[in-house]
């Protein structure tokens, strides 16, 4: 029987990732391969949420470009 959960927000997912990171730092990775795969899946999804938020913020656009807007070297 599949387990059904109500939908969670991106903020809730990022908070869960914080809890997972802390739990792993204190207790280490679980012995169960299936549980490790599930934790890796959750952490990957949380990194995707963070990356999407970073890309969606206009203040971050061009943050990695060391050149002024009108003086590109190419």
Secondary structure as a PSIPRED ss2 file (coil, helix, strand):
# PSIPRED VFORMAT (PSIPRED V4.0)

   1 X C   1.000  0.000  0.000
   2 X C   1.000  0.000  0.000
   3 X C   1.000  0.000  0.000
   4 X C   1.000  0.000  0.000
   5 X C   1.000  0.000  0.000
   6 X C   1.000  0.000  0.000
   7 X C   1.000  0.000  0.000
   8 X C   1.000  0.000  0.000
   9 X C   1.000  0.000  0.000
  10 X H   0.000  1.000  0.000
  11 X H   0.000  1.000  0.000
  12 X H   0.000  1.000  0.000
  13 X H   0.000  1.000  0.000
  14 X H   0.000  1.000  0.000
  15 X H   0.000  1.000  0.000
  16 X H   0.000  1.000  0.000
  17 X H   0.000  1.000  0.000
  18 X H   0.000  1.000  0.000
  19 X H   0.000  1.000  0.000
  20 X H   0.000  1.000  0.000
  21 X H   0.000  1.000  0.000
  22 X H   0.000  1.000  0.000
  23 X H   0.000  1.000  0.000
  24 X H   0.000  1.000  0.000
  25 X H   0.000  1.000  0.000
  26 X H   0.000  1.000  0.000
  27 X H   0.000  1.000  0.000
  28 X C   1.000  0.000  0.000
  29 X C   1.000  0.000  0.000
  30 X C   1.000  0.000  0.000
  31 X C   1.000  0.000  0.000
  32 X C   1.000  0.000  0.000
  33 X H   0.000  1.000  0.000
  34 X H   0.000  1.000  0.000
  35 X H   0.000  1.000  0.000
  36 X H   0.000  1.000  0.000
  37 X H   0.000  1.000  0.000
  38 X H   0.000  1.000  0.000
  39 X H   0.000  1.000  0.000
  40 X H   0.000  1.000  0.000
  41 X H   0.000  1.000  0.000
  42 X H   0.000  1.000  0.000
  43 X H   0.000  1.000  0.000
  44 X H   0.000  1.000  0.000
  45 X H   0.000  1.000  0.000
  46 X H   0.000  1.000  0.000
  47 X H   0.000  1.000  0.000
  48 X H   0.000  1.000  0.000
  49 X H   0.000  1.000  0.000
  50 X H   0.000  1.000  0.000
  51 X H   0.000  1.000  0.000
  52 X H   0.000  1.000  0.000
  53 X H   0.000  1.000  0.000
  54 X H   0.000  1.000  0.000
  55 X H   0.000  1.000  0.000
  56 X H   0.000  1.000  0.000
  57 X C   1.000  0.000  0.000
  58 X H   0.000  1.000  0.000
  59 X H   0.000  1.000  0.000
  60 X H   0.000  1.000  0.000
  61 X C   1.000  0.000  0.000
  62 X C   1.000  0.000  0.000
  63 X C   1.000  0.000  0.000
  64 X C   1.000  0.000  0.000
  65 X C   1.000  0.000  0.000
  66 X C   1.000  0.000  0.000
  67 X C   1.000  0.000  0.000
  68 X C   1.000  0.000  0.000
  69 X C   1.000  0.000  0.000
  70 X C   1.000  0.000  0.000
  71 X C   1.000  0.000  0.000
  72 X C   1.000  0.000  0.000
  73 X C   1.000  0.000  0.000
  74 X C   1.000  0.000  0.000
